[in-house]
C-alpha cells in the first residue's frame, strides 16, 4: 500500500504504511522485508527533498542487504544513495556509489539496474560538462532499456541524449531524440517528462 501511495504522490500516506510495516518485518525477523521497507522509506524522503533522512534509511538498509546476501537489493540501495549525493551536488560521491551499483548489477545480471545506473552515471558526467563521456554512458543504457522493455527509462535516456546534442548546438540531432522520447512519455503517462 505504501508503494501505491508513493506512486500516487501521496508521500505522507506512503510513510504511514511503511511505518506500520517496518516493526512487523522486525517482529517476524524478515530481514529482506525490513530492508525493502527501509529502502522505500528512503525513496519517499528523497522525493520530499529530505536528503539526510533518505541517506539514514538507505544506510540502515544497506548492511541488511549484505547480511542476507541480496546483491540486487544492495545495488538498488547503492544507486539510490548515488541519487541523493547527486542531488546534493556531491558528484564524486555519487559516482562512487553508482560505480559500486553498476558492478553489482552486472555481476548478478540485473539488466534494468545496469541501465538505470549507466544513465545516472551519464548524468554526473553531463553535470560536469563532459558531454562526450555522458553520451557514452547514455548510449550504453539505451539498448539495454529497449532490451528489457523499460519504456520510461528509454524515454528518459532519449531525452538526456537530446540534451547533450542540444548543449553541443546540434539542434537537428537534439530534436530527433526529443521526438523519439515524447511519444514514449505520453505512452507511459509521464506527464512531467512530457512537459520537459
N, C-alpha and C positions, 0 to 999 in steps of 0.2 A: 504494500500500500504506500510505503514511503517512496518507492521508485515512481509510482504513478503520480503522486502529488508533486514530486520533483519535476517530472516531465511536463506537468501542467503549469509549472512555475509557482506552485504553492509551497514555498520552501518552509514556512513555519509549520505547516501540517506535515510535511515530509519529516522534519526533525522530530516532531511529536511521535510519529510512528517508529522512527529509528530509535528514539529514546525508550520506547516501550519494548522494542525487540532486543536491544542490547543486553539488558540484565537477564532476559530469558535465555539468550545464547550462552551467557556465562553460567547461568544456573544449571543448564543441561550439558555444560562442558563441550559445546560445539564451537571449536576454535575457528573453523572456516567461516561459519555464520557470523561469528564475532568480528573477524577481520573484514568480511564483506560489508557489514553494517558500519564499522568504523571508517572504511574507505568511502562508503556512500555519504556518511556524515561530513567527511572532508570535502566531498564534491559540493554538497549544499553550502557549506561555509565559504568555499571558494566562489561559488556563484553569488553569494551575498557580499563578496568583497572582503570577507574576514579571513585574510591570508594566514595570520598567526594561528587562528583556531583550526583552519584547514590543515596546516602542517602538523599541528598537535595530533589530530586524528590520524593522519597518514603515518606519523611516527609511531602511533600505537599499533596500527595495522601491519606495518612492515615486518616487525620481528615475529608476529604471529604467522604471517605467510611463510616466513623462513622456517619457523618451528614445525609447521605442518607440511613442509616441502611442496608448497603450491607456487611453482615458478611463474605461472601465468598471473596469478594474483599479485605476486611480488613485482612483476614487470608493470602491471597496471598501476600499482601504487607508486612505483618509481616514476613512471610517466606523469602521473598526476602531481607528484612533488615537483617535477620539472616545470609543469604548467604554472604552479604557484610562483616558483622562483622567476620564471619568465615574466609573469605579471608584475612582479616586484622590481623588474629591471635588472635582476641578477642573472645575466645571460650565461656567464661562465658556469655558475652553479646549475642552472637549468640544463645546459649542455651535458654536464656531468651526469645528472640523473637520467636524461634522455638516452645517453650512450649506454648506461647500465641497463635501462629498459630494453633498448634495441638488441643488445647482446643476448639477453634472456629470451626475448620474443623469438629471435632467430633460433636459439638453442632448442626451444620447445615447439617450434613450428607454428607459432601464433601469427599467421599472416596478417590478420586485421590489426593486431597490436603493432606489428612491424611497420605496416603502412602508416598508421597513426603517428608513430614515433618518428618515422622518416619525415613526415610532413612537419611535425613540430620542430625537428632539428633544422629543417629548411627555414622555418620561421625565425629561428635565432640568427642564422646567417643573414637572412633578409633584413632583420633589425640592425645588424652590424653593418649593413650596406654592402655585404659580399654577395651580390646578386648571382654571380656565376655558381658559387657553392650552393646557394639557396635553390637555384634551378636544378642543380644536380640531385639534391635530395627530393625535391618535388617530383622530378621525373622518375625517381626510383619508387616513390609512393604510388603514383598514378596507376601503373599497370597492375599493381597488387590490389589496389582498391577495386579496380574493374574485375579482377580475377575472383575476388571474394564477394562481389556484389554490394560493396559499401557505397551506395549512391550518394549519401550525404558527404562522406569523406571525399569521394570523387569530385563532387561539386566544389567543395572547399579547396581542394588542391588545384583544380582548373582555375578557380578564382585567384589563387595565390600565384600561379604561373602567369596569368594575365597581368597581375600586379607587377611582376618582375619586368615583363615586356613594356608595360606602361612606364615604369621608372626609367627604363632604357630609352624611352621616347619612340618605341616601335608600336605605335598606336594600332596599326592594322593587325599585328600579331596579338596584341593585348585584346582587341575586340573579338578576335577569333576564339580565344579562350573564354572570355566573358560570355560569349554567345553559346558556348558549349555548357557552361556552368548554369546559366539562367533557367533553361527548361528543366534541368535536374532538380534545382532548388524548388521550383514550382511543383514538380512531381512528388517530392518528399515532404512538401509543406513547410519548408524552411523559409518563413517569411522574412526573418532578419537577414539571412544570406541573400535572398531575392532582392531586398532593398539595397544591400551593399553592392 
